[in-house]
Amino acid sequence: MARYVVKLGSSVVAEDSGALRADVLARVCDVVDERHRAGDDVVVVTSGAIARGIDVMGLAVRPTAVEDLQAASAVGQGKLYRVYDELLRERGLTSAQVLLTFFDMSARLNYLNARQTLRRLLDWRVVPVINENDTTTTDDISFGDNDFLAAQVAILIGAQLLVLLTDTEGLFTADPRRDPSARLVGEVGDPGGLDAIEIGHETSPLGSGGMRSKVVAAEMATAAGIPAVICNGLDPAALSTVLDGGAAGTRFEAQRARYSSFKLWLRYAKPTLGTIVVDAGAARALRDGGTSLLPVGIVEVSGGFDAGDAVHVAEGGVVIGKGICNYSAGELRRVMGMKSAQVREVLPRATDEAVHRDYFVLV
């Protein structure tokens, strides 16, 4: 048995006009049915609620105002899910609508609750159909057309593969719409090798992600040991080919050095509320020695955060990591640069570590 997360971008779900691509959704549901019959689990992450709302309301273009986007999502979300539910029910499958927000991913307790719910649905052989709750959140753009959300879901359920369906063949060496010499990148073994590739942010008229967010989502998944594929969701054979182990689009291989689920959550999901600047010695110890950060190595504190909030840790102007701080910003400004004995004189109940190594991740 395998577990797959299949994400459909707005350009796959809907035409530029907002009209649903019913044939594409039906083909995806056919593949979901095939995998279920083979004993596998499939989670569908879908964009397109806003596009559906735009179509229903007869709007000429995608709105830009947050309240208009939220209203369009409110109109479209139920209607979009109903299409999935009917298509899956016709194939004998039970589905469940799951709406998640950035808060569900960023708050650890909510994150764990979401994981429990998804795992129980899969135990029941239910197909979760997941979207972001755009109606109440303004973080639609930060999820990048649900690319980041799909990666987080893959990590949550321990998927064997993340498939990101878009309206292009995959990742190219340049934008193929502008550069006729652009070549499809068939495989990415090391994300660091992508630095020389022009990866654009350009989106479809109804989308919010672009190739950049898909590449970052793939990197998130591979850091958890989950391979990812970006391929053409409009190609009738692409999804089946990928799930059968064949080659289509761009495949990102799982990385050998894997983070724990907690550190992946910390790195990608928990928002930062400030920055701690450290000296060269502390930076070196964090990068090379895997040590905790003590107040003595801190030279500057910016932002307003409380104990338990996440902060960036930087050397000069370069962020080297992210961690959960044991001090508030005000407390840390009082004791930065001090040795542990001095810190305890100022803050008797303070811990020695400003950021413990178990709650720190290099970025």
N, C-alpha and C positions, 0 to 999 in steps of 0.2 A: 504494500500500500504506500502510495506517495501522496504528498500534499502540495498543491499548487496554488499560487495567487496569480490571478489574471486580471490585469488592470486595463480598462478601456478609456482612452482619452476622449475629450469632447469631439474631436474631429473624426473619431471612429463611430461614436454613438450617433452623431447628427451631421447633416449637411451644413454647409455654410449658412444656409437660410434658417437653420434651426429644425428643419424637418428630420424626424428620426430615420436612421438607416435600418429599417425593419429587417431587411435581408441579412445584414451583418449581425444584428443581435440574435437572429434565429440561428445563424451558423455557429455563433459562439455557444449558444445554449445546446446545440447539437453536440459540440465537443465536450461540454460539461457533462452531458448525459452519457456519452461514450466513456469518459473517464470514471464516472460513478459506477457504471456497469462493470468496469474493470477493478472496482474496489478502491479507487482513489478518492481523495477529497479535493474539492475545488472551491476556492473563495473568489468571488467576483468583486472587484473594486471598480466602481463606475463613476465617471464624470457625466455631465450632460444635463443635470437638473436645471441649471440656468438656461442652457440652450433650449431645453424643452419648454421652459416658461416663456422665453422670448418668442418661440414659435406660436404658442397658444395665445399669447397676448398680441401677436402681430407686430412686434417691435422691429424696426428696420435694421438696427444694429445692436450689438451687445452694449448695455449701459455701462457707464463708468462710475456713477454714484453708488456708494455702498448700499444705501437704502433701496435703490432700484435693483441691484444685484440680489439682495436678500429677498425682495418681493418676488422677483422672477423665479428664484429658487423655490420659494413657498408654493408658487403656482405649479412648477414643473416637477418637483420631487416625487410627489405621490403618483403622478401620471407616469413618470419614468419607471418607478418601481413596479407599477401595475403591469407594464409590458413585460418586464423580466419575470414576474410572478406567473403570468399567464403562459408565457413561453415554456417555463420550466415545469409548470403543472401539466401542460399538454404532453410533456415527456415523462410524466410520472414522478417528478421530483418536487420536494417541498422546499420552499425558500423562506428566508427571514430577512427583513429589512433591518439593517444596522446603520445608524447615523452616529458618527463620531465627530468630535471637535478637537481642536488643538489642545484644549484643556484636558481632554481625556488622555491624550498622549503625554502631556507635560507633567501632570500630577501623578505621582507614583502609585497611589492607591487606586485611582481611576484606571491607570494603565493596567494594573494587575487584575482589576475587575473586568476590564474589557477582554483580557486574555482568557479569563475563566469562562466568560460568556461564549466567546468564539469557540473555545475548545469543547464546551458542552454541546453547542449546536452541531459541531462536526461529529461528536460522539453519537448524536441523534440522526446522523446522515442527512442533515439539513444543509442547503446551499446558502451561506450568508451572502447577501448582496449589500455591499458597503458603499456609503458615500459620506462626504463631509456634511455636517449640518450647517449648510451655508446660510440658512434662515436666521440663525442667532449668532453667528460668528463672523468676524471680519478677517479671519485668517485664511480665507480661501486662496489668496495669492501666495501666501507663505508655504502652503502645502503643494504649490506648483501643479495645479490641475490634478491633484490627488496622487501625484507620483510619490511624494514623500510618505503620504498616508499608506500607500500600497506597500512600500518598503517596510514601514513599521508593522503593518499587519503580517507580512511574511515573517518578520522576526518574532512577533507575538506567538504565532502558531507553530513556529519551527518548520517552515515550508522547505521543500526540497528544490523549488524553483520559483522565481518571480518572473512573470512575463508582462512586459509593458507594450501594449498595442497602440500604435500611432498611425499616422497617415503617410509615413515614409518607410523605406526599406530597412532603415536602421541608422546607425551613426556613420557619417561620411567624414572624409578628411577635410572637407570644406562644405559650404552650403551648395548642394548640387543645383539649386535654382539659380545660382549666380555664377558658379564656376563649373563649366562643362568637364573639367579634368578631375573633378572630385571623385574619390573612390570609396566604395563601401568598406568599412572596417569590419571584417568578419569575426574577429576575436580580440578581446582585451584581457591580457593576463595580468598586467600591472597597471592600475589606474594612473600611476605616476607617469606612464608613457603617453598620456593624453595631453600633456602640456603643450605639445607642438600642434595640436589639432584645433581648428577654429570651431568652437562649439557655440552655437547661437542661442539666443533667448527668444527668437521670433516664434510667434504662436499662430494658430488658426484664428479666424475672426471670432470664434466662440470659445476658444480655449484660454488658459492662463499660465501654461507651463513652459512649453518649448523644449528643445533637446537638452538644454543645460540641466533642467530639473530632472529629466529622465536619467542622465548620466550620474548625477549626484545620488538619485534613488538607487541606481544599480550599485554604486560604491557602498552605500549604506548596507545593502543586502549582502554583498560579497564580504564585507567586514565581519558579518555574522556567520560566514561560511555557507551562504546561500548563493548559488549562481543566478545570474539574471540575463534576460534576453530582451532586447528592444527590436521589435519587428513590425511589419506592416499588417495592421488589423483589417485592412480592406482586401488583402490577398486571401482568397478563400481557403488556401491550403496552409498558410503560415502557422497558425496556432496549432493545428493537428501535428504538423511536422515537428515543431519545437517540443511539444509534449511527448511525442514518440521518440525523442532523442536525436532528431535530425537537425540539419543546419538551415537556419533562416535568420536573416537580420544580423544583429551584432550580439555576440555572447560575451558576457563578463564572467570570468572564472572566479570561483570562490577563493578567498585569500587564505593563506596558511596561518598567518598570525591573526587569531580571532579574539574579539572582545567578549566579555561576559554580557549577558542580556542587560544587566544593570548598567554597565558602562556604555553600552550602545544606546540605552535610553538617555543616559546623562549626556552623551555626546550629541545626539541628534534631536532629542525631543524636549528636554528640559530647557526653558528659556533662561538666558543670562540677564542679570539685573545690575551688573557692574563689572569693573575691571580692577585687578590687583597687578601692579607692576613690581617685578622682582629684580634683584641685582643678578649679575652674571653668574655668581657662585650658586645661587639658589636655582637659577634656570638650568644650569648644567646638572645639578643634583636631581632635578625633576626629570630632565630628559634622559640622562644616562644612568642614574642611580636608583630610580624608582622610589625616591624618598618622599616623605610628607613635607609640606611647606610650613615653615615656622615663621612667626612674626619677624624675627631678626633679619630675614632675607627680603622683607617687603620695603619698597622705597616710596610707593605712591598708591593711593586708593581713590578710585573714582566711582561715582554712582551712588545710589541709595538702596541698600539691600539689608536684609535681616539674616540672622543666623539660620542656616538651612537653605538659603537661596543659592542658586548657581552663579558663578562668576567666571569671567575669562581671566586667565593668568598670562601676563605678557612680559616680555623682556624688551624694553624700549617700546617701539611701536609695533612689535610683532607678537601676535598671540601664539603661545606655545601649548596651551592646554585649557581645560575647563574643569571646574570642580565645585563641590558644595562646601561653602564656607561655614566654619564653626563660630564666626563672629559677625556682628552687624558691622556695617560700614563705619559707623561712629566709633564703635569699640576698637576696630582695627586701626583707625587713624590715631587713636590714643596710644597704641602699643607697637605700631610698626617700627622696625629697626631695633626693638628691644630683645634681649635674651630672655629665656623662659623664666628665670628667677625674678627678673624685673617685671615681667608681665604679670606674674602672680601677685606682686606687690600692688599693682594698679588694679587688676581684675582678679581677686582671690579665687573665684570659681572657674576661671578660664581654663580651657584645655591647652596643652602645649602646641597642638597643631592648628594652624589657621585653616589648612585644607589637608585632610588625611589622605594618604596615598591610595586607600581603598575607595575614596570618593573623588578621584582625580583621573582624567583621561587626557592623553596627548592628542592634539588636533593638528 
